Amino acid sequence: MTRDSYGKGFFIGLVWAAAAFFSFSGYQHIRPVLGPVADRLQPPAFQLLLLGLSLILFRFLMVRWKMTRTGKGMLLVIFGATLIAYLNSRYKFL
């Protein structure tokens, strides 16, 4: 795989999304410590937080490191994950 490729971006997007989801999904264990902040991390806000973190990495890939193909591959994963999360919250299929 070359330095700037769609496959690398797709892989980075999958790893990044999985890592972010599993690290933030464990916040239920510290819910008593968080107090009112935990209520703000309900599903719409939770997905937007993960999307915001992904967009920060996406910006670094596209602008700072000038890896446009890798960024486009990651954008595909971000778009797909956001679409699945929206459809799941709307129609409860997962």
PyMOL Python script that loads the backbone (N, CA, C, O; Angstrom):
from pymol import cmd

cmd.read_pdbstr("""\
ATOM      1  N   MET A   1       0.843  -1.170   0.000  1.00  0.00           N
ATOM      2  CA  MET A   1       0.000   0.000   0.000  1.00  0.00           C
ATOM      3  C   MET A   1       0.894   1.240   0.000  1.00  0.00           C
ATOM      4  O   MET A   1       1.888   1.301   0.723  1.00  0.00           O
ATOM      5  N   THR A   2       0.536   2.201  -0.798  1.00  0.00           N
ATOM      6  CA  THR A   2       1.329   3.423  -0.882  1.00  0.00           C
ATOM      7  C   THR A   2       1.042   4.328   0.304  1.00  0.00           C
ATOM      8  O   THR A   2       0.173   4.051   1.131  1.00  0.00           O
ATOM      9  N   ARG A   3       1.780   5.391   0.360  1.00  0.00           N
ATOM     10  CA  ARG A   3       1.633   6.331   1.476  1.00  0.00           C
ATOM     11  C   ARG A   3       0.248   6.982   1.493  1.00  0.00           C
ATOM     12  O   ARG A   3      -0.322   7.186   2.565  1.00  0.00           O
ATOM     13  N   ASP A   4      -0.291   7.304   0.338  1.00  0.00           N
ATOM     14  CA  ASP A   4      -1.583   7.977   0.231  1.00  0.00           C
ATOM     15  C   ASP A   4      -2.514   7.107  -0.613  1.00  0.00           C
ATOM     16  O   ASP A   4      -2.425   7.125  -1.840  1.00  0.00           O
ATOM     17  N   SER A   5      -3.406   6.347   0.026  1.00  0.00           N
ATOM     18  CA  SER A   5      -4.296   5.469  -0.725  1.00  0.00           C
ATOM     19  C   SER A   5      -5.670   5.410  -0.056  1.00  0.00           C
ATOM     20  O   SER A   5      -5.821   5.693   1.133  1.00  0.00           O
ATOM     21  N   TYR A   6      -6.658   5.035  -0.854  1.00  0.00           N
ATOM     22  CA  TYR A   6      -8.026   4.927  -0.347  1.00  0.00           C
ATOM     23  C   TYR A   6      -8.152   3.797   0.675  1.00  0.00           C
ATOM     24  O   TYR A   6      -8.856   3.936   1.676  1.00  0.00           O
ATOM     25  N   GLY A   7      -7.474   2.689   0.423  1.00  0.00           N
ATOM     26  CA  GLY A   7      -7.533   1.550   1.330  1.00  0.00           C
ATOM     27  C   GLY A   7      -6.986   1.887   2.707  1.00  0.00           C
ATOM     28  O   GLY A   7      -7.538   1.474   3.727  1.00  0.00           O
ATOM     29  N   LYS A   8      -5.900   2.638   2.724  1.00  0.00           N
ATOM     30  CA  LYS A   8      -5.322   3.056   4.005  1.00  0.00           C
ATOM     31  C   LYS A   8      -6.298   3.957   4.756  1.00  0.00           C
ATOM     32  O   LYS A   8      -6.441   3.830   5.972  1.00  0.00           O
ATOM     33  N   GLY A   9      -6.966   4.856   4.057  1.00  0.00           N
ATOM     34  CA  GLY A   9      -7.952   5.730   4.686  1.00  0.00           C
ATOM     35  C   GLY A   9      -9.149   4.959   5.207  1.00  0.00           C
ATOM     36  O   GLY A   9      -9.667   5.260   6.283  1.00  0.00           O
ATOM     37  N   PHE A  10      -9.596   3.954   4.439  1.00  0.00           N
ATOM     38  CA  PHE A  10     -10.705   3.118   4.871  1.00  0.00           C
ATOM     39  C   PHE A  10     -10.328   2.372   6.143  1.00  0.00           C
ATOM     40  O   PHE A  10     -11.123   2.296   7.080  1.00  0.00           O
ATOM     41  N   PHE A  11      -9.116   1.821   6.177  1.00  0.00           N
ATOM     42  CA  PHE A  11      -8.639   1.095   7.359  1.00  0.00           C
ATOM     43  C   PHE A  11      -8.502   2.029   8.562  1.00  0.00           C
ATOM     44  O   PHE A  11      -8.922   1.677   9.665  1.00  0.00           O
ATOM     45  N   ILE A  12      -7.922   3.208   8.365  1.00  0.00           N
ATOM     46  CA  ILE A  12      -7.776   4.177   9.457  1.00  0.00           C
ATOM     47  C   ILE A  12      -9.149   4.595   9.973  1.00  0.00           C
ATOM     48  O   ILE A  12      -9.343   4.731  11.181  1.00  0.00           O
ATOM     49  N   GLY A  13     -10.097   4.799   9.068  1.00  0.00           N
ATOM     50  CA  GLY A  13     -11.448   5.179   9.467  1.00  0.00           C
ATOM     51  C   GLY A  13     -12.123   4.104  10.304  1.00  0.00           C
ATOM     52  O   GLY A  13     -12.778   4.413  11.300  1.00  0.00           O
ATOM     53  N   LEU A  14     -11.972   2.843   9.910  1.00  0.00           N
ATOM     54  CA  LEU A  14     -12.564   1.747  10.678  1.00  0.00           C
ATOM     55  C   LEU A  14     -11.942   1.628  12.061  1.00  0.00           C
ATOM     56  O   LEU A  14     -12.650   1.481  13.057  1.00  0.00           O
ATOM     57  N   VAL A  15     -10.609   1.692  12.119  1.00  0.00           N
ATOM     58  CA  VAL A  15      -9.915   1.573  13.405  1.00  0.00           C
ATOM     59  C   VAL A  15     -10.263   2.760  14.297  1.00  0.00           C
ATOM     60  O   VAL A  15     -10.526   2.588  15.487  1.00  0.00           O
ATOM     61  N   TRP A  16     -10.265   3.956  13.729  1.00  0.00           N
ATOM     62  CA  TRP A  16     -10.564   5.164  14.498  1.00  0.00           C
ATOM     63  C   TRP A  16     -11.996   5.127  15.040  1.00  0.00           C
ATOM     64  O   TRP A  16     -12.229   5.449  16.205  1.00  0.00           O
ATOM     65  N   ALA A  17     -12.949   4.737  14.196  1.00  0.00           N
ATOM     66  CA  ALA A  17     -14.344   4.683  14.631  1.00  0.00           C
ATOM     67  C   ALA A  17     -14.540   3.635  15.727  1.00  0.00           C
ATOM     68  O   ALA A  17     -15.238   3.884  16.710  1.00  0.00           O
ATOM     69  N   ALA A  18     -13.933   2.480  15.558  1.00  0.00           N
ATOM     70  CA  ALA A  18     -14.072   1.425  16.570  1.00  0.00           C
ATOM     71  C   ALA A  18     -13.429   1.850  17.888  1.00  0.00           C
ATOM     72  O   ALA A  18     -14.007   1.642  18.955  1.00  0.00           O
ATOM     73  N   ALA A  19     -12.254   2.434  17.820  1.00  0.00           N
ATOM     74  CA  ALA A  19     -11.563   2.859  19.039  1.00  0.00           C
ATOM     75  C   ALA A  19     -12.346   3.961  19.757  1.00  0.00           C
ATOM     76  O   ALA A  19     -12.484   3.932  20.980  1.00  0.00           O
ATOM     77  N   ALA A  20     -12.848   4.919  19.005  1.00  0.00           N
ATOM     78  CA  ALA A  20     -13.618   6.004  19.619  1.00  0.00           C
ATOM     79  C   ALA A  20     -14.912   5.487  20.230  1.00  0.00           C
ATOM     80  O   ALA A  20     -15.293   5.898  21.326  1.00  0.00           O
ATOM     81  N   PHE A  21     -15.594   4.580  19.517  1.00  0.00           N
ATOM     82  CA  PHE A  21     -16.856   4.048  20.029  1.00  0.00           C
ATOM     83  C   PHE A  21     -16.638   3.268  21.318  1.00  0.00           C
ATOM     84  O   PHE A  21     -17.355   3.473  22.297  1.00  0.00           O
ATOM     85  N   PHE A  22     -15.654   2.376  21.324  1.00  0.00           N
ATOM     86  CA  PHE A  22     -15.448   1.549  22.515  1.00  0.00           C
ATOM     87  C   PHE A  22     -14.874   2.337  23.683  1.00  0.00           C
ATOM     88  O   PHE A  22     -15.124   1.993  24.838  1.00  0.00           O
ATOM     89  N   SER A  23     -14.118   3.377  23.408  1.00  0.00           N
ATOM     90  CA  SER A  23     -13.601   4.170  24.525  1.00  0.00           C
ATOM     91  C   SER A  23     -14.688   5.045  25.144  1.00  0.00           C
ATOM     92  O   SER A  23     -14.689   5.252  26.358  1.00  0.00           O
ATOM     93  N   PHE A  24     -15.608   5.562  24.337  1.00  0.00           N
ATOM     94  CA  PHE A  24     -16.667   6.411  24.875  1.00  0.00           C
ATOM     95  C   PHE A  24     -17.911   5.638  25.286  1.00  0.00           C
ATOM     96  O   PHE A  24     -18.741   6.166  26.025  1.00  0.00           O
ATOM     97  N   SER A  25     -18.060   4.399  24.824  1.00  0.00           N
ATOM     98  CA  SER A  25     -19.242   3.639  25.238  1.00  0.00           C
ATOM     99  C   SER A  25     -19.097   3.142  26.669  1.00  0.00           C
ATOM    100  O   SER A  25     -20.089   2.740  27.277  1.00  0.00           O
ATOM    101  N   GLY A  26     -17.901   3.158  27.219  1.00  0.00           N
ATOM    102  CA  GLY A  26     -17.691   2.729  28.588  1.00  0.00           C
ATOM    103  C   GLY A  26     -18.010   3.799  29.612  1.00  0.00           C
ATOM    104  O   GLY A  26     -17.792   3.588  30.805  1.00  0.00           O
ATOM    105  N   TYR A  27     -18.521   4.944  29.178  1.00  0.00           N
ATOM    106  CA  TYR A  27     -18.805   6.021  30.126  1.00  0.00           C
ATOM    107  C   TYR A  27     -19.932   5.654  31.085  1.00  0.00           C
ATOM    108  O   TYR A  27     -20.097   6.317  32.108  1.00  0.00           O
ATOM    109  N   GLN A  28     -20.713   4.617  30.784  1.00  0.00           N
ATOM    110  CA  GLN A  28     -21.798   4.205  31.685  1.00  0.00           C
ATOM    111  C   GLN A  28     -21.250   3.747  33.037  1.00  0.00           C
ATOM    112  O   GLN A  28     -21.935   3.854  34.054  1.00  0.00           O
ATOM    113  N   HIS A  29     -20.016   3.238  33.048  1.00  0.00           N
ATOM    114  CA  HIS A  29     -19.427   2.758  34.289  1.00  0.00           C
ATOM    115  C   HIS A  29     -19.067   3.915  35.219  1.00  0.00           C
ATOM    116  O   HIS A  29     -19.006   3.741  36.436  1.00  0.00           O
ATOM    117  N   ILE A  30     -18.829   5.087  34.651  1.00  0.00           N
ATOM    118  CA  ILE A  30     -18.472   6.235  35.487  1.00  0.00           C
ATOM    119  C   ILE A  30     -19.616   7.246  35.546  1.00  0.00           C
ATOM    120  O   ILE A  30     -19.401   8.419  35.853  1.00  0.00           O
ATOM    121  N   ARG A  31     -20.820   6.790  35.254  1.00  0.00           N
ATOM    122  CA  ARG A  31     -21.987   7.673  35.244  1.00  0.00           C
ATOM    123  C   ARG A  31     -22.215   8.389  36.578  1.00  0.00           C
ATOM    124  O   ARG A  31     -22.524   9.581  36.566  1.00  0.00           O
ATOM    125  N   PRO A  32     -22.076   7.713  37.734  1.00  0.00           N
ATOM    126  CA  PRO A  32     -22.261   8.448  38.992  1.00  0.00           C
ATOM    127  C   PRO A  32     -21.244   9.572  39.187  1.00  0.00           C
ATOM    128  O   PRO A  32     -21.553  10.578  39.826  1.00  0.00           O
ATOM    129  N   VAL A  33     -20.060   9.416  38.655  1.00  0.00           N
ATOM    130  CA  VAL A  33     -19.036  10.449  38.799  1.00  0.00           C
ATOM    131  C   VAL A  33     -19.345  11.640  37.896  1.00  0.00           C
ATOM    132  O   VAL A  33     -19.141  12.790  38.283  1.00  0.00           O
ATOM    133  N   LEU A  34     -19.844  11.353  36.676  1.00  0.00           N
ATOM    134  CA  LEU A  34     -20.116  12.416  35.708  1.00  0.00           C
ATOM    135  C   LEU A  34     -21.320  13.265  36.088  1.00  0.00           C
ATOM    136  O   LEU A  34     -21.344  14.465  35.816  1.00  0.00           O
ATOM    137  N   GLY A  35     -22.324  12.646  36.717  1.00  0.00           N
ATOM    138  CA  GLY A  35     -23.512  13.384  37.130  1.00  0.00           C
ATOM    139  C   GLY A  35     -24.322  13.894  35.954  1.00  0.00           C
ATOM    140  O   GLY A  35     -24.702  13.106  35.088  1.00  0.00           O
ATOM    141  N   PRO A  36     -24.602  15.203  35.897  1.00  0.00           N
ATOM    142  CA  PRO A  36     -25.458  15.740  34.827  1.00  0.00           C
ATOM    143  C   PRO A  36     -24.816  15.690  33.445  1.00  0.00           C
ATOM    144  O   PRO A  36     -25.523  15.781  32.441  1.00  0.00           O
ATOM    145  N   VAL A  37     -23.507  15.549  33.368  1.00  0.00           N
ATOM    146  CA  VAL A  37     -22.848  15.462  32.065  1.00  0.00           C
ATOM    147  C   VAL A  37     -23.228  14.157  31.380  1.00  0.00           C
ATOM    148  O   VAL A  37     -23.329  14.117  30.154  1.00  0.00           O
ATOM    149  N   ALA A  38     -23.439  13.096  32.138  1.00  0.00           N
ATOM    150  CA  ALA A  38     -23.787  11.797  31.566  1.00  0.00           C
ATOM    151  C   ALA A  38     -25.121  11.852  30.837  1.00  0.00           C
ATOM    152  O   ALA A  38     -25.314  11.146  29.847  1.00  0.00           O
ATOM    153  N   ASP A  39     -26.042  12.679  31.311  1.00  0.00           N
ATOM    154  CA  ASP A  39     -27.337  12.792  30.638  1.00  0.00           C
ATOM    155  C   ASP A  39     -27.205  13.471  29.280  1.00  0.00           C
ATOM    156  O   ASP A  39     -28.035  13.256  28.396  1.00  0.00           O
ATOM    157  N   ARG A  40     -26.199  14.266  29.112  1.00  0.00           N
ATOM    158  CA  ARG A  40     -25.978  14.947  27.828  1.00  0.00           C
ATOM    159  C   ARG A  40     -25.366  14.027  26.783  1.00  0.00           C
ATOM    160  O   ARG A  40     -25.376  14.359  25.598  1.00  0.00           O
ATOM    161  N   LEU A  41     -24.834  12.880  27.191  1.00  0.00           N
ATOM    162  CA  LEU A  41     -24.211  11.947  26.253  1.00  0.00           C
ATOM    163  C   LEU A  41     -25.181  10.869  25.791  1.00  0.00           C
ATOM    164  O   LEU A  41     -24.765   9.745  25.511  1.00  0.00           O
ATOM    165  N   GLN A  42     -26.451  11.189  25.710  1.00  0.00           N
ATOM    166  CA  GLN A  42     -27.432  10.260  25.177  1.00  0.00           C
ATOM    167  C   GLN A  42     -27.252  10.174  23.656  1.00  0.00           C
ATOM    168  O   GLN A  42     -26.539  11.003  23.089  1.00  0.00           O
ATOM    169  N   PRO A  43     -27.869   9.209  22.983  1.00  0.00           N
ATOM    170  CA  PRO A  43     -27.553   8.902  21.592  1.00  0.00           C
ATOM    171  C   PRO A  43     -27.336  10.042  20.597  1.00  0.00           C
ATOM    172  O   PRO A  43     -26.333   9.971  19.886  1.00  0.00           O
ATOM    173  N   PRO A  44     -28.141  11.060  20.467  1.00  0.00           N
ATOM    174  CA  PRO A  44     -27.786  12.051  19.438  1.00  0.00           C
ATOM    175  C   PRO A  44     -26.479  12.773  19.749  1.00  0.00           C
ATOM    176  O   PRO A  44     -25.662  12.992  18.855  1.00  0.00           O
ATOM    177  N   ALA A  45     -26.280  13.138  20.996  1.00  0.00           N
ATOM    178  CA  ALA A  45     -25.056  13.850  21.366  1.00  0.00           C
ATOM    179  C   ALA A  45     -23.844  12.932  21.305  1.00  0.00           C
ATOM    180  O   ALA A  45     -22.745  13.380  20.977  1.00  0.00           O
ATOM    181  N   PHE A  46     -24.028  11.669  21.614  1.00  0.00           N
ATOM    182  CA  PHE A  46     -22.933  10.705  21.586  1.00  0.00           C
ATOM    183  C   PHE A  46     -22.410  10.524  20.161  1.00  0.00           C
ATOM    184  O   PHE A  46     -21.199  10.531  19.941  1.00  0.00           O
ATOM    185  N   GLN A  47     -23.313  10.363  19.193  1.00  0.00           N
ATOM    186  CA  GLN A  47     -22.885  10.212  17.801  1.00  0.00           C
ATOM    187  C   GLN A  47     -22.238  11.486  17.276  1.00  0.00           C
ATOM    188  O   GLN A  47     -21.280  11.420  16.507  1.00  0.00           O
ATOM    189  N   LEU A  48     -22.748  12.643  17.680  1.00  0.00           N
ATOM    190  CA  LEU A  48     -22.138  13.896  17.239  1.00  0.00           C
ATOM    191  C   LEU A  48     -20.745  14.087  17.829  1.00  0.00           C
ATOM    192  O   LEU A  48     -19.866  14.642  17.169  1.00  0.00           O
ATOM    193  N   LEU A  49     -20.539  13.640  19.048  1.00  0.00           N
ATOM    194  CA  LEU A  49     -19.213  13.701  19.652  1.00  0.00           C
ATOM    195  C   LEU A  49     -18.233  12.832  18.875  1.00  0.00           C
ATOM    196  O   LEU A  49     -17.118  13.264  18.583  1.00  0.00           O
ATOM    197  N   LEU A  50     -18.637  11.619  18.540  1.00  0.00           N
ATOM    198  CA  LEU A  50     -17.767  10.733  17.761  1.00  0.00           C
ATOM    199  C   LEU A  50     -17.517  11.295  16.361  1.00  0.00           C
ATOM    200  O   LEU A  50     -16.408  11.184  15.837  1.00  0.00           O
ATOM    201  N   LEU A  51     -18.534  11.892  15.759  1.00  0.00           N
ATOM    202  CA  LEU A  51     -18.372  12.496  14.443  1.00  0.00           C
ATOM    203  C   LEU A  51     -17.405  13.672  14.503  1.00  0.00           C
ATOM    204  O   LEU A  51     -16.571  13.831  13.612  1.00  0.00           O
ATOM    205  N   GLY A  52     -17.505  14.494  15.537  1.00  0.00           N
ATOM    206  CA  GLY A  52     -16.591  15.623  15.695  1.00  0.00           C
ATOM    207  C   GLY A  52     -15.147  15.180  15.857  1.00  0.00           C
ATOM    208  O   GLY A  52     -14.241  15.782  15.281  1.00  0.00           O
ATOM    209  N   LEU A  53     -14.929  14.126  16.641  1.00  0.00           N
ATOM    210  CA  LEU A  53     -13.567  13.610  16.805  1.00  0.00           C
ATOM    211  C   LEU A  53     -13.024  13.061  15.489  1.00  0.00           C
ATOM    212  O   LEU A  53     -11.845  13.232  15.179  1.00  0.00           O
ATOM    213  N   SER A  54     -13.878  12.407  14.723  1.00  0.00           N
ATOM    214  CA  SER A  54     -13.447  11.886  13.423  1.00  0.00           C
ATOM    215  C   SER A  54     -13.112  13.015  12.449  1.00  0.00           C
ATOM    216  O   SER A  54     -12.172  12.906  11.662  1.00  0.00           O
ATOM    217  N   LEU A  55     -13.874  14.081  12.506  1.00  0.00           N
ATOM    218  CA  LEU A  55     -13.623  15.195  11.592  1.00  0.00           C
ATOM    219  C   LEU A  55     -12.313  15.922  11.907  1.00  0.00           C
ATOM    220  O   LEU A  55     -11.694  16.498  11.012  1.00  0.00           O
ATOM    221  N   ILE A  56     -11.891  15.898  13.166  1.00  0.00           N
ATOM    222  CA  ILE A  56     -10.600  16.486  13.510  1.00  0.00           C
ATOM    223  C   ILE A  56      -9.481  15.717  12.827  1.00  0.00           C
ATOM    224  O   ILE A  56      -8.590  16.317  12.225  1.00  0.00           O
ATOM    225  N   LEU A  57      -9.522  14.381  12.916  1.00  0.00           N
ATOM    226  CA  LEU A  57      -8.510  13.566  12.237  1.00  0.00           C
ATOM    227  C   LEU A  57      -8.604  13.739  10.723  1.00  0.00           C
ATOM    228  O   LEU A  57      -7.580  13.795  10.042  1.00  0.00           O
ATOM    229  N   PHE A  58      -9.824  13.824  10.194  1.00  0.00           N
ATOM    230  CA  PHE A  58     -10.028  14.020   8.760  1.00  0.00           C
ATOM    231  C   PHE A  58      -9.388  15.327   8.297  1.00  0.00           C
ATOM    232  O   PHE A  58      -8.760  15.372   7.239  1.00  0.00           O
ATOM    233  N   ARG A  59      -9.544  16.371   9.073  1.00  0.00           N
ATOM    234  CA  ARG A  59      -8.950  17.662   8.716  1.00  0.00           C
ATOM    235  C   ARG A  59      -7.427  17.582   8.684  1.00  0.00           C
ATOM    236  O   ARG A  59      -6.791  18.127   7.782  1.00  0.00           O
ATOM    237  N   PHE A  60      -6.846  16.903   9.667  1.00  0.00           N
ATOM    238  CA  PHE A  60      -5.398  16.733   9.663  1.00  0.00           C
ATOM    239  C   PHE A  60      -4.926  15.963   8.436  1.00  0.00           C
ATOM    240  O   PHE A  60      -3.911  16.307   7.832  1.00  0.00           O
ATOM    241  N   LEU A  61      -5.663  14.926   8.074  1.00  0.00           N
ATOM    242  CA  LEU A  61      -5.277  14.145   6.899  1.00  0.00           C
ATOM    243  C   LEU A  61      -5.332  14.980   5.627  1.00  0.00           C
ATOM    244  O   LEU A  61      -4.409  14.931   4.814  1.00  0.00           O
ATOM    245  N   MET A  62      -6.397  15.739   5.448  1.00  0.00           N
ATOM    246  CA  MET A  62      -6.598  16.474   4.200  1.00  0.00           C
ATOM    247  C   MET A  62      -5.740  17.734   4.103  1.00  0.00           C
ATOM    248  O   MET A  62      -5.157  17.995   3.050  1.00  0.00           O
ATOM    249  N   VAL A  63      -5.651  18.510   5.162  1.00  0.00           N
ATOM    250  CA  VAL A  63      -5.019  19.825   5.092  1.00  0.00           C
ATOM    251  C   VAL A  63      -3.564  19.795   5.530  1.00  0.00           C
ATOM    252  O   VAL A  63      -2.675  20.229   4.798  1.00  0.00           O
ATOM    253  N   ARG A  64      -3.334  19.287   6.711  1.00  0.00           N
ATOM    254  CA  ARG A  64      -1.992  19.371   7.266  1.00  0.00           C
ATOM    255  C   ARG A  64      -1.022  18.381   6.630  1.00  0.00           C
ATOM    256  O   ARG A  64       0.097  18.746   6.269  1.00  0.00           O
ATOM    257  N   TRP A  65      -1.458  17.111   6.492  1.00  0.00           N
ATOM    258  CA  TRP A  65      -0.553  16.094   5.965  1.00  0.00           C
ATOM    259  C   TRP A  65      -0.700  15.893   4.465  1.00  0.00           C
ATOM    260  O   TRP A  65       0.061  15.123   3.880  1.00  0.00           O
ATOM    261  N   LYS A  66      -1.650  16.557   3.827  1.00  0.00           N
ATOM    262  CA  LYS A  66      -1.882  16.523   2.382  1.00  0.00           C
ATOM    263  C   LYS A  66      -2.014  15.091   1.844  1.00  0.00           C
ATOM    264  O   LYS A  66      -1.431  14.738   0.819  1.00  0.00           O
ATOM    265  N   MET A  67      -2.784  14.293   2.555  1.00  0.00           N
ATOM    266  CA  MET A  67      -3.064  12.913   2.148  1.00  0.00           C
ATOM    267  C   MET A  67      -4.535  12.843   1.722  1.00  0.00           C
ATOM    268  O   MET A  67      -5.387  12.357   2.466  1.00  0.00           O
ATOM    269  N   THR A  68      -4.812  13.333   0.519  1.00  0.00           N
ATOM    270  CA  THR A  68      -6.198  13.475   0.087  1.00  0.00           C
ATOM    271  C   THR A  68      -6.881  12.134  -0.152  1.00  0.00           C
ATOM    272  O   THR A  68      -8.048  11.978   0.208  1.00  0.00           O
ATOM    273  N   ARG A  69      -6.209  11.187  -0.734  1.00  0.00           N
ATOM    274  CA  ARG A  69      -6.837   9.882  -0.976  1.00  0.00           C
ATOM    275  C   ARG A  69      -7.138   9.173   0.345  1.00  0.00           C
ATOM    276  O   ARG A  69      -8.200   8.571   0.504  1.00  0.00           O
ATOM    277  N   THR A  70      -6.217   9.246   1.273  1.00  0.00           N
ATOM    278  CA  THR A  70      -6.445   8.641   2.583  1.00  0.00           C
ATOM    279  C   THR A  70      -7.618   9.330   3.274  1.00  0.00           C
ATOM    280  O   THR A  70      -8.452   8.665   3.889  1.00  0.00           O
ATOM    281  N   GLY A  71      -7.689  10.644   3.177  1.00  0.00           N
ATOM    282  CA  GLY A  71      -8.800  11.388   3.763  1.00  0.00           C
ATOM    283  C   GLY A  71     -10.128  11.031   3.130  1.00  0.00           C
ATOM    284  O   GLY A  71     -11.140  10.943   3.825  1.00  0.00           O
ATOM    285  N   LYS A  72     -10.144  10.821   1.813  1.00  0.00           N
ATOM    286  CA  LYS A  72     -11.385  10.441   1.138  1.00  0.00           C
ATOM    287  C   LYS A  72     -11.838   9.044   1.550  1.00  0.00           C
ATOM    288  O   LYS A  72     -13.036   8.798   1.694  1.00  0.00           O
ATOM    289  N   GLY A  73     -10.892   8.132   1.740  1.00  0.00           N
ATOM    290  CA  GLY A  73     -11.243   6.800   2.228  1.00  0.00           C
ATOM    291  C   GLY A  73     -11.831   6.855   3.625  1.00  0.00           C
ATOM    292  O   GLY A  73     -12.784   6.141   3.940  1.00  0.00           O
ATOM    293  N   MET A  74     -11.257   7.706   4.458  1.00  0.00           N
ATOM    294  CA  MET A  74     -11.775   7.865   5.815  1.00  0.00           C
ATOM    295  C   MET A  74     -13.144   8.542   5.797  1.00  0.00           C
ATOM    296  O   MET A  74     -14.016   8.203   6.596  1.00  0.00           O
ATOM    297  N   LEU A  75     -13.332   9.489   4.895  1.00  0.00           N
ATOM    298  CA  LEU A  75     -14.625  10.160   4.767  1.00  0.00           C
ATOM    299  C   LEU A  75     -15.728   9.169   4.409  1.00  0.00           C
ATOM    300  O   LEU A  75     -16.860   9.303   4.874  1.00  0.00           O
ATOM    301  N   LEU A  76     -15.404   8.182   3.591  1.00  0.00           N
ATOM    302  CA  LEU A  76     -16.376   7.148   3.243  1.00  0.00           C
ATOM    303  C   LEU A  76     -16.833   6.401   4.490  1.00  0.00           C
ATOM    304  O   LEU A  76     -18.024   6.131   4.649  1.00  0.00           O
ATOM    305  N   VAL A  77     -15.904   6.066   5.367  1.00  0.00           N
ATOM    306  CA  VAL A  77     -16.252   5.368   6.603  1.00  0.00           C
ATOM    307  C   VAL A  77     -17.061   6.277   7.528  1.00  0.00           C
ATOM    308  O   VAL A  77     -18.041   5.836   8.129  1.00  0.00           O
ATOM    309  N   ILE A  78     -16.657   7.544   7.645  1.00  0.00           N
ATOM    310  CA  ILE A  78     -17.380   8.489   8.504  1.00  0.00           C
ATOM    311  C   ILE A  78     -18.819   8.654   8.005  1.00  0.00           C
ATOM    312  O   ILE A  78     -19.761   8.635   8.798  1.00  0.00           O
ATOM    313  N   PHE A  79     -18.981   8.814   6.695  1.00  0.00           N
ATOM    314  CA  PHE A  79     -20.315   8.982   6.126  1.00  0.00           C
ATOM    315  C   PHE A  79     -21.161   7.732   6.346  1.00  0.00           C
ATOM    316  O   PHE A  79     -22.328   7.826   6.727  1.00  0.00           O
ATOM    317  N   GLY A  80     -20.574   6.566   6.105  1.00  0.00           N
ATOM    318  CA  GLY A  80     -21.312   5.315   6.292  1.00  0.00           C
ATOM    319  C   GLY A  80     -21.716   5.095   7.735  1.00  0.00           C
ATOM    320  O   GLY A  80     -22.847   4.692   8.005  1.00  0.00           O
ATOM    321  N   ALA A  81     -20.811   5.352   8.667  1.00  0.00           N
ATOM    322  CA  ALA A  81     -21.111   5.164  10.087  1.00  0.00           C
ATOM    323  C   ALA A  81     -22.179   6.149  10.552  1.00  0.00           C
ATOM    324  O   ALA A  81     -23.045   5.794  11.351  1.00  0.00           O
ATOM    325  N   THR A  82     -22.121   7.376  10.058  1.00  0.00           N
ATOM    326  CA  THR A  82     -23.127   8.377  10.429  1.00  0.00           C
ATOM    327  C   THR A  82     -24.493   7.995   9.868  1.00  0.00           C
ATOM    328  O   THR A  82     -25.508   8.147  10.548  1.00  0.00           O
ATOM    329  N   LEU A  83     -24.523   7.507   8.650  1.00  0.00           N
ATOM    330  CA  LEU A  83     -25.782   7.086   8.043  1.00  0.00           C
ATOM    331  C   LEU A  83     -26.383   5.899   8.792  1.00  0.00           C
ATOM    332  O   LEU A  83     -27.587   5.873   9.050  1.00  0.00           O
ATOM    333  N   ILE A  84     -25.559   4.927   9.139  1.00  0.00           N
ATOM    334  CA  ILE A  84     -26.053   3.770   9.889  1.00  0.00           C
ATOM    335  C   ILE A  84     -26.562   4.188  11.264  1.00  0.00           C
ATOM    336  O   ILE A  84     -27.605   3.708  11.708  1.00  0.00           O
ATOM    337  N   ALA A  85     -25.835   5.081  11.947  1.00  0.00           N
ATOM    338  CA  ALA A  85     -26.261   5.540  13.269  1.00  0.00           C
ATOM    339  C   ALA A  85     -27.589   6.292  13.180  1.00  0.00           C
ATOM    340  O   ALA A  85     -28.455   6.127  14.040  1.00  0.00           O
ATOM    341  N   TYR A  86     -27.752   7.116  12.144  1.00  0.00           N
ATOM    342  CA  TYR A  86     -29.008   7.856  11.985  1.00  0.00           C
ATOM    343  C   TYR A  86     -30.168   6.906  11.709  1.00  0.00           C
ATOM    344  O   TYR A  86     -31.223   7.003  12.336  1.00  0.00           O
ATOM    345  N   LEU A  87     -29.967   5.991  10.772  1.00  0.00           N
ATOM    346  CA  LEU A  87     -31.038   5.057  10.436  1.00  0.00           C
ATOM    347  C   LEU A  87     -31.378   4.155  11.616  1.00  0.00           C
ATOM    348  O   LEU A  87     -32.540   3.803  11.816  1.00  0.00           O
ATOM    349  N   ASN A  88     -30.374   3.783  12.391  1.00  0.00           N
ATOM    350  CA  ASN A  88     -30.629   2.949  13.560  1.00  0.00           C
ATOM    351  C   ASN A  88     -31.412   3.716  14.621  1.00  0.00           C
ATOM    352  O   ASN A  88     -32.294   3.147  15.264  1.00  0.00           O
ATOM    353  N   SER A  89     -31.106   4.991  14.815  1.00  0.00           N
ATOM    354  CA  SER A  89     -31.851   5.765  15.806  1.00  0.00           C
ATOM    355  C   SER A  89     -33.278   6.046  15.332  1.00  0.00           C
ATOM    356  O   SER A  89     -34.188   6.210  16.145  1.00  0.00           O
ATOM    357  N   ARG A  90     -33.460   6.099  14.039  1.00  0.00           N
ATOM    358  CA  ARG A  90     -34.788   6.390  13.496  1.00  0.00           C
ATOM    359  C   ARG A  90     -35.675   5.145  13.391  1.00  0.00           C
ATOM    360  O   ARG A  90     -36.856   5.191  13.736  1.00  0.00           O
ATOM    361  N   TYR A  91     -35.100   4.023  12.910  1.00  0.00           N
ATOM    362  CA  TYR A  91     -35.899   2.828  12.643  1.00  0.00           C
ATOM    363  C   TYR A  91     -35.592   1.649  13.546  1.00  0.00           C
ATOM    364  O   TYR A  91     -36.281   0.632  13.466  1.00  0.00           O
ATOM    365  N   LYS A  92     -34.579   1.745  14.409  1.00  0.00           N
ATOM    366  CA  LYS A  92     -34.221   0.712  15.399  1.00  0.00           C
ATOM    367  C   LYS A  92     -34.050  -0.672  14.753  1.00  0.00           C
ATOM    368  O   LYS A  92     -34.699  -1.632  15.170  1.00  0.00           O
ATOM    369  N   PHE A  93     -33.187  -0.777  13.745  1.00  0.00           N
ATOM    370  CA  PHE A  93     -32.976  -2.058  13.103  1.00  0.00           C
ATOM    371  C   PHE A  93     -31.776  -2.825  13.660  1.00  0.00           C
ATOM    372  O   PHE A  93     -31.626  -4.009  13.359  1.00  0.00           O
ATOM    373  N   LEU A  94     -30.929  -2.199  14.452  1.00  0.00           N
ATOM    374  CA  LEU A  94     -29.799  -2.919  15.056  1.00  0.00           C
ATOM    375  C   LEU A  94     -30.018  -3.125  16.533  1.00  0.00           C
ATOM    376  O   LEU A  94     -29.171  -3.712  17.207  1.00  0.00           O
TER     377      LEU A  94
END
""", "prot")
cmd.dss("prot")
cmd.show_as("cartoon", "prot")
cmd.util.cbc("prot")
cmd.orient("prot")
